[in-house]
C-alpha cells in the first residue's frame, strides 16, 4: 500500500517493536508483523495485530506485574 504519511513510499512486509505503558505496567512486543514505509519509516499494524496486542495487554494487567515481554514469533 502507498504510505499515507509521506505519500511517496510503498510499504513492505516487515516486523517492528511496540512498547508502551498502561496503568503503571510496561509492555514490550517484539517481532510484531507490520507494513513499513522504506522512505519515511512509518509503521502500519493490521487490525488483527492491533486486536491481539490489546487482548494480550488486557490479560496481563494483573496486580504486581510490572513488565511484560511478548514475542510474536512464539
N, C-alpha and C positions, 0 to 999 in steps of 0.2 A: 504494500500500500504506500501511497505517497505520504511523506511526512507532513503532518499538519503544522508543526512548529516552524520549520524553515521553508517549507513548500518547495524544496529542491531535491532532497534525497528520497530514495525508495527503501523502505525498511527491509531488514533481513532478519531471518530467524537466528536467535542467539539466546543468551541467558544473562541474568543480572543478579544483583544482591538487593534485597529490600530490607530496610531497617527502620524501625520506628519504636516509639514508646507509647504505652497506653496504661493508664491507672498505675503509674509507677513501675510497670514491668517493661523491660526492653526485649524487643523481638528482632531476630536476625534470620532471614530466609535466604539461603544460598542456592545458586544454580536455578533460579526462577526462570522458566521459559518466557521469553519476551521477544517483541519485534523492536529492533533498534535501528535508528537512522544513522548511516555511516557518515553523513555530512555534519549533523549538529549533535548527535548522541542522544537525542530524545528517545525515551523508552516507553513502549506501549505494552500493557498487560491485557490479556484476553479477559473477558467477563468470567469465564470458567476459573482462571487462575486467581482473579481477584476474590471470587467466592470461596475458593479453597483457602486462601490466606485468611479471610475473615472467619471461616469455620475453625481453623486451627487456632487462631488468636483467641477466639471466644472460649474454646475448650481449655486453653492454657491459662486463663486468668483465674488462677486459684490463689488463695491466701498463702503468702510466704514464697511464692515463685517470683524471682527477680529477673532471671534471664532465660530465654528460650531460643534455641537454635534449631532450625528446621532445614533440612537439605532436600530439595525437590527431586534429586536423583534417587533417593531411597524410598 
